[in-house]
């Protein structure tokens, strides 16, 4: 028999299994035994790896009918889906332990999101924590780096808001269905993230309520989608430390802002530092540890340097024609030698070109 008696895609099967709240591990274990090109011919009853209870759930007629209505809701809403088998699935997440099989999202996925940092911390943070989060987030955004957090009160919200205020891109990872806003007071922030070019993301099916046990699972995505995790403030036992633990297990960098030893909100962060986590004072301390982010920030700095018309004309000529000497530029661009020399010096100072010696000037990077 064919699943649901019709040809369906890999993504539809994954979405159905996710809708049934079958675990990622079980879903991905099952798919190791499937010829993905013939997914529509699969009879799941043949797979011994699927236990009897799960098979009954998959082939339950009521569940299939409910799923059809669920698909209609997805199509009629603003919700989008990406599966782990799609090329545009977030790159950093693909390689963690227990990656989400399906992700629901609002906004647009962006390849540059692989250059991201997650910010976590207390829901009830101190004035110092608020200041530190705003300061560091602003610095990170100025380097062209995407920020990631969990839309919770406190540090999460400050991270998202500061990113938006500085015209950066931020990603909010939810511990509930993407159609539920939690906490409800963050409705405006939720909408602003989407409207300002950010991303809302969740692995949980629509209507999943924010149960306490969802958030540790959510935290592995916060750390997994980023290259590093920054802990601003955290109590001795907190969700932020769970995220830091996930980051370490995933081979990601963990950073911590030092705090007042008398503050309950600094006990967790100071303990992280005591245990070997890198103490940071500014964004440069992070870039020292993550070379790929350092390279990204240098690209951003170059983008921020504006070229005037004649500078762009000469830069594009060298870019398109390869190594060029002063005489080549004078001959082919119709500009006098004094102008060419002046502009060449300007482009060198702005780090757009360099003198390769006998061959002439070349574009950097």
ChimeraX attribute file (.defattr): number of C-alpha atoms within 10 A of each C-alpha:
attribute: neighborCount
match mode: 1-to-1
recipient: residues
	/A:1	11
	/A:2	13
	/A:3	18
	/A:4	15
	/A:5	9
	/A:6	10
	/A:7	13
	/A:8	15
	/A:9	14
	/A:10	17
	/A:11	18
	/A:12	15
	/A:13	16
	/A:14	22
	/A:15	23
	/A:16	21
	/A:17	21
	/A:18	20
	/A:19	19
	/A:20	16
	/A:21	13
	/A:22	15
	/A:23	14
	/A:24	18
	/A:25	14
	/A:26	15
	/A:27	18
	/A:28	16
	/A:29	13
	/A:30	15
	/A:31	14
	/A:32	9
	/A:33	10
	/A:34	13
	/A:35	11
	/A:36	14
	/A:37	9
	/A:38	12
	/A:39	18
	/A:40	19
	/A:41	16
	/A:42	16
	/A:43	12
	/A:44	18
	/A:45	17
	/A:46	9
	/A:47	13
	/A:48	10
	/A:49	13
	/A:50	17
	/A:51	10
	/A:52	11
	/A:53	8
	/A:54	17
	/A:55	15
	/A:56	13
	/A:57	15
	/A:58	21
	/A:59	14
	/A:60	11
	/A:61	12
	/A:62	11
	/A:63	15
	/A:64	17
	/A:65	11
	/A:66	11
	/A:67	17
	/A:68	12
	/A:69	11
	/A:70	17
	/A:71	15
	/A:72	10
	/A:73	13
	/A:74	14
	/A:75	11
	/A:76	9
	/A:77	11
	/A:78	11
	/A:79	17
	/A:80	14
	/A:81	18
	/A:82	21
	/A:83	19
	/A:84	19
	/A:85	14
	/A:86	12
	/A:87	9
	/A:88	12
	/A:89	20
	/A:90	22
	/A:91	17
	/A:92	18
	/A:93	21
	/A:94	16
	/A:95	12
	/A:96	19
	/A:97	13
	/A:98	16
	/A:99	20
	/A:100	25
	/A:101	23
	/A:102	26
	/A:103	21
	/A:104	21
	/A:105	23
	/A:106	20
	/A:107	18
	/A:108	12
	/A:109	18
	/A:110	14
	/A:111	11
	/A:112	14
	/A:113	22
	/A:114	17
	/A:115	21
	/A:116	25
	/A:117	29
	/A:118	30
	/A:119	31
	/A:120	31
	/A:121	32
	/A:122	24
	/A:123	18
	/A:124	14
	/A:125	20
	/A:126	17
	/A:127	9
	/A:128	13
	/A:129	24
	/A:130	20
	/A:131	15
	/A:132	20
	/A:133	27
	/A:134	19
	/A:135	15
	/A:136	21
	/A:137	28
	/A:138	20
	/A:139	17
	/A:140	24
	/A:141	24
	/A:142	19
	/A:143	21
	/A:144	22
	/A:145	25
	/A:146	24
	/A:147	27
	/A:148	30
	/A:149	27
	/A:150	27
	/A:151	28
	/A:152	23
	/A:153	17
	/A:154	19
	/A:155	30
	/A:156	22
	/A:157	23
	/A:158	21
	/A:159	29
	/A:160	29
	/A:161	20
	/A:162	20
	/A:163	27
	/A:164	21
	/A:165	11
	/A:166	13
	/A:167	15
	/A:168	23
	/A:169	24
	/A:170	29
	/A:171	29
	/A:172	26
	/A:173	24
	/A:174	29
	/A:175	29
	/A:176	24
	/A:177	20
	/A:178	24
	/A:179	20
	/A:180	16
	/A:181	20
	/A:182	20
	/A:183	12
	/A:184	11
	/A:185	11
	/A:186	15
	/A:187	13
	/A:188	10
	/A:189	17
	/A:190	21
	/A:191	14
	/A:192	15
	/A:193	23
	/A:194	18
	/A:195	11
	/A:196	15
	/A:197	16
	/A:198	26
	/A:199	22
	/A:200	24
	/A:201	26
	/A:202	23
	/A:203	26
	/A:204	24
	/A:205	21
	/A:206	18
	/A:207	11
	/A:208	17
	/A:209	17
	/A:210	17
	/A:211	9
	/A:212	10
	/A:213	9
	/A:214	15
	/A:215	19
	/A:216	16
	/A:217	19
	/A:218	21
	/A:219	25
	/A:220	24
	/A:221	30
	/A:222	29
	/A:223	35
	/A:224	30
	/A:225	28
	/A:226	26
	/A:227	22
	/A:228	27
	/A:229	31
	/A:230	29
	/A:231	29
	/A:232	30
	/A:233	36
	/A:234	31
	/A:235	20
	/A:236	17
	/A:237	10
	/A:238	15
	/A:239	18
	/A:240	26
	/A:241	22
	/A:242	17
	/A:243	29
	/A:244	29
	/A:245	18
	/A:246	24
	/A:247	27
	/A:248	17
	/A:249	15
	/A:250	18
	/A:251	13
	/A:252	19
	/A:253	21
	/A:254	27
	/A:255	25
	/A:256	26
	/A:257	24
	/A:258	23
	/A:259	20
	/A:260	12
	/A:261	11
	/A:262	8
	/A:263	13
	/A:264	16
	/A:265	24
	/A:266	27
	/A:267	19
	/A:268	26
	/A:269	31
	/A:270	22
	/A:271	17
	/A:272	24
	/A:273	17
	/A:274	11
	/A:275	9
	/A:276	10
	/A:277	19
	/A:278	19
	/A:279	20
	/A:280	18
	/A:281	14
	/A:282	15
	/A:283	18
	/A:284	14
	/A:285	13
	/A:286	23
	/A:287	17
	/A:288	11
	/A:289	15
	/A:290	16
	/A:291	11
	/A:292	12
	/A:293	23
	/A:294	19
	/A:295	12
	/A:296	16
	/A:297	20
	/A:298	13
	/A:299	14
	/A:300	15
	/A:301	14
	/A:302	12
	/A:303	11
	/A:304	10
	/A:305	11
	/A:306	10
	/A:307	15
	/A:308	9
	/A:309	9
	/A:310	14
	/A:311	18
	/A:312	14
	/A:313	13
	/A:314	19
	/A:315	20
	/A:316	13
	/A:317	18
	/A:318	20
	/A:319	16
	/A:320	9
	/A:321	9
	/A:322	14
	/A:323	19
	/A:324	20
	/A:325	17
	/A:326	13
	/A:327	12
	/A:328	13
	/A:329	19
	/A:330	17
	/A:331	11
	/A:332	9
	/A:333	13
	/A:334	9
	/A:335	13
	/A:336	12
	/A:337	14
	/A:338	10
	/A:339	11
	/A:340	20
	/A:341	13
	/A:342	11
	/A:343	18
	/A:344	22
	/A:345	13
	/A:346	15
	/A:347	18
	/A:348	16
	/A:349	11
	/A:350	14
	/A:351	15
	/A:352	18
	/A:353	20
	/A:354	17
	/A:355	16
	/A:356	13
	/A:357	10
	/A:358	9
	/A:359	11
	/A:360	16
	/A:361	21
	/A:362	21
	/A:363	21
	/A:364	11
	/A:365	7
